Amino acid sequence: MMDPTTDNAGDAGDQGNARAALEALRAEIAKAVVGQDPAVTGLVVALLCRGHVLLEGVPGVAKTLLVRALASALELETKRVQFTPDLMPSDVTGSLVYDTRSAEFSFQPGPVFTNLLLADEINRTPPKTQSSLLEAMEERQVTVDGTPRPLPDPFLVAATQNPVEYEGTYPLPEAQLDRFLLKLTIPLPSRQDEISVLTRHAEGFNPRDLHAAGVRPVAGPADLEAARAEVAKTTISPEITAYVVDICRATRESPSLTLGVSPRGATALLATARAWAWLTGRDYVTPDDVKALALPTLRHRVQLRPEAEMEGVTADSVINAILAHVPVPR
């Protein structure tokens, strides 16, 4: 994913203020997390698109710290759920509790009733508990005992997971994966970034105390709403729409895949490309915007054939090959 660092000093009015607030958000997160600019940008794109994010990486690459830093830089309510094998669905959504004083059942909201939910190590809990988030992520509500209960707005699930080859994990089902707008892979840091991390710790940085690290709230719901309104004004030409459709249809015809991108995935790619275009200071979407967001938006929506996987083919390599093959509109 590209990293939008375009100088937007020439912007004026609400559009410039909204973009400046989100750029300030990225700067605040950088006070706590080193060298993960693409992941930070992905989280900002998800906020603009009202989507959810899945962060995947080996233990110890600051996945949880990244989401906590985002929460500290936003004036939003945040809750965290540590997913474990014995976690029950009601531990996430809430349940009816009998009140002895009133002799009635009352609803006790679960941690999902928040603005930013950190679902930590989501693939360490069985599919039954994973699926408890399906309705919340798609419908922005939770139904308990037949009664739908709306969630706050904004609402974002930021889930972390370790790769499935590690012991004690449960792969997320396709229906769950498709609810995530983006899947961001968190790589091991470069040598220089790792030196910077260790230097910060040697100088007293405490990842459990982000306030002491200087991370302050710099954006809130009003900034998000203003930014989303500006993103909605970003122009999408018919040629760009057709380009997105052609890319997604090509995944369904790929001999390396058993499952291609659904229409929901095509809609997601169009939305993320639009948000990306606005972040980089333009009011129209280009093919490069689509290419920049294709991997994080589509990689978790396709399924490799077993024989292709045995040959070392990856979802990213298939999508890159499709991007190279599908004609680009002028």
Solvent accessible surface area in square Angstrom, and as a share of the most:
residue,aa,sasa,rsa
1,M,67,0.30
2,M,106,0.48
3,D,53,0.27
4,P,4,0.02
5,T,99,0.58
6,T,74,0.43
7,D,120,0.62
8,N,31,0.16
9,A,89,0.69
10,G,78,0.75
11,D,51,0.26
12,A,84,0.65
13,G,50,0.48
14,D,101,0.52
15,Q,54,0.24
16,G,12,0.11
17,N,102,0.52
18,A,2,0.02
19,R,0,0.00
20,A,59,0.46
21,A,14,0.11
22,L,0,0.00
23,E,46,0.21
24,A,38,0.29
25,L,0,0.00
26,R,24,0.09
27,A,60,0.46
28,E,17,0.08
29,I,0,0.00
30,A,44,0.34
31,K,84,0.36
32,A,5,0.04
33,V,8,0.05
34,V,26,0.15
35,G,45,0.44
36,Q,13,0.06
37,D,64,0.33
38,P,60,0.37
39,A,4,0.03
40,V,8,0.05
41,T,0,0.00
42,G,0,0.00
43,L,0,0.00
44,V,0,0.00
45,V,0,0.00
46,A,0,0.00
47,L,3,0.02
48,L,8,0.04
49,C,30,0.18
50,R,102,0.37
51,G,8,0.07
52,H,4,0.02
53,V,0,0.00
54,L,0,0.00
55,L,0,0.00
56,E,30,0.14
57,G,7,0.07
58,V,44,0.25
59,P,78,0.49
60,G,83,0.80
61,V,9,0.05
62,A,35,0.27
63,K,15,0.06
64,T,33,0.19
65,L,26,0.13
66,L,1,0.01
67,V,1,0.00
68,R,63,0.23
69,A,0,0.00
70,L,0,0.00
71,A,14,0.11
72,S,37,0.24
73,A,0,0.00
74,L,6,0.03
75,E,111,0.50
76,L,23,0.11
77,E,90,0.40
78,T,50,0.29
79,K,72,0.31
80,R,126,0.46
81,V,11,0.06
82,Q,75,0.33
83,F,1,0.01
84,T,49,0.29
85,P,85,0.53
86,D,114,0.59
87,L,27,0.13
88,M,103,0.46
89,P,32,0.20
90,S,51,0.33
91,D,68,0.35
92,V,0,0.00
93,T,17,0.10
94,G,7,0.06
95,S,42,0.27
96,L,61,0.30
97,V,74,0.42
98,Y,110,0.42
99,D,40,0.21
100,T,113,0.66
101,R,222,0.81
102,S,60,0.39
103,A,66,0.51
104,E,112,0.50
105,F,135,0.56
106,S,59,0.38
107,F,42,0.18
108,Q,110,0.49
109,P,70,0.44
110,G,8,0.07
111,P,33,0.21
112,V,0,0.00
113,F,32,0.13
114,T,0,0.00
115,N,21,0.11
116,L,1,0.00
117,L,0,0.00
118,L,3,0.01
119,A,0,0.00
120,D,5,0.03
121,E,43,0.19
122,I,0,0.00
123,N,0,0.00
124,R,56,0.20
125,T,0,0.00
126,P,39,0.24
127,P,66,0.41
128,K,142,0.60
129,T,4,0.03
130,Q,0,0.00
131,S,46,0.29
132,S,20,0.13
133,L,0,0.00
134,L,43,0.21
135,E,55,0.25
136,A,0,0.00
137,M,3,0.01
138,E,70,0.32
139,E,106,0.47
140,R,70,0.26
141,Q,56,0.25
142,V,4,0.03
143,T,61,0.35
144,V,21,0.12
145,D,114,0.59
146,G,65,0.63
147,T,62,0.36
148,P,73,0.46
149,R,59,0.22
150,P,109,0.68
151,L,16,0.08
152,P,49,0.31
153,D,100,0.52
154,P,10,0.06
155,F,6,0.03
156,L,5,0.03
157,V,0,0.00
158,A,0,0.00
159,A,0,0.00
160,T,1,0.00
161,Q,9,0.04
162,N,2,0.01
163,P,17,0.11
164,V,82,0.47
165,E,134,0.60
166,Y,91,0.35
167,E,163,0.73
168,G,52,0.50
169,T,23,0.14
170,Y,77,0.29
171,P,87,0.55
172,L,12,0.06
173,P,47,0.30
174,E,82,0.37
175,A,51,0.40
176,Q,0,0.00
177,L,33,0.17
178,D,23,0.12
179,R,58,0.21
180,F,0,0.00
181,L,17,0.09
182,L,0,0.00
183,K,34,0.14
184,L,8,0.04
185,T,67,0.39
186,I,7,0.04
187,P,83,0.52
188,L,130,0.65
189,P,43,0.27
190,S,63,0.40
191,R,190,0.69
192,Q,114,0.51
193,D,38,0.20
194,E,84,0.38
195,I,73,0.37
196,S,37,0.24
197,V,48,0.28
198,L,114,0.57
199,T,61,0.35
200,R,73,0.27
201,H,86,0.38
202,A,91,0.71
203,E,139,0.63
204,G,60,0.58
205,F,34,0.14
206,N,62,0.32
207,P,31,0.19
208,R,190,0.69
209,D,59,0.31
210,L,10,0.05
211,H,124,0.55
212,A,79,0.61
213,A,32,0.25
214,G,20,0.20
215,V,4,0.02
216,R,101,0.37
217,P,71,0.45
218,V,52,0.30
219,A,2,0.01
220,G,4,0.04
221,P,61,0.38
222,A,81,0.62
223,D,45,0.23
224,L,1,0.00
225,E,78,0.35
226,A,35,0.27
227,A,0,0.00
228,R,23,0.09
229,A,53,0.41
230,E,24,0.11
231,V,12,0.07
232,A,64,0.49
233,K,140,0.59
234,T,2,0.01
235,T,82,0.48
236,I,40,0.20
237,S,38,0.25
238,P,108,0.68
239,E,94,0.42
240,I,6,0.03
241,T,56,0.32
242,A,52,0.40
243,Y,4,0.01
244,V,3,0.02
245,V,64,0.37
246,D,69,0.36
247,I,0,0.00
248,C,0,0.00
249,R,124,0.45
250,A,21,0.16
251,T,1,0.00
252,R,106,0.39
253,E,130,0.58
254,S,17,0.11
255,P,114,0.72
256,S,27,0.18
257,L,8,0.04
258,T,67,0.39
259,L,75,0.37
260,G,14,0.14
261,V,1,0.01
262,S,40,0.26
263,P,98,0.62
264,R,91,0.33
265,G,0,0.00
266,A,15,0.12
267,T,93,0.54
268,A,8,0.06
269,L,0,0.00
270,L,40,0.20
271,A,36,0.28
272,T,0,0.00
273,A,0,0.00
274,R,69,0.25
275,A,0,0.00
276,W,1,0.00
277,A,0,0.00
278,W,2,0.01
279,L,1,0.00
280,T,20,0.12
281,G,34,0.33
282,R,61,0.22
283,D,90,0.47
284,Y,109,0.41
285,V,9,0.05
286,T,31,0.18
287,P,27,0.17
288,D,89,0.46
289,D,1,0.01
290,V,0,0.00
291,K,74,0.31
292,A,12,0.10
293,L,0,0.00
294,A,0,0.00
295,L,39,0.20
296,P,4,0.03
297,T,0,0.00
298,L,0,0.00
299,R,34,0.12
300,H,12,0.05
301,R,12,0.04
302,V,18,0.10
303,Q,75,0.33
304,L,31,0.15
305,R,90,0.33
306,P,89,0.56
307,E,95,0.42
308,A,7,0.06
309,E,105,0.47
310,M,168,0.75
311,E,137,0.62
312,G,57,0.55
313,V,42,0.24
314,T,71,0.41
315,A,20,0.16
316,D,44,0.23
317,S,53,0.34
318,V,11,0.07
319,I,0,0.00
320,N,72,0.37
321,A,62,0.48
322,I,16,0.08
323,L,17,0.08
324,A,92,0.71
325,H,151,0.67
326,V,10,0.06
327,P,113,0.71
328,V,67,0.39
329,P,32,0.20
330,R,281,1.02
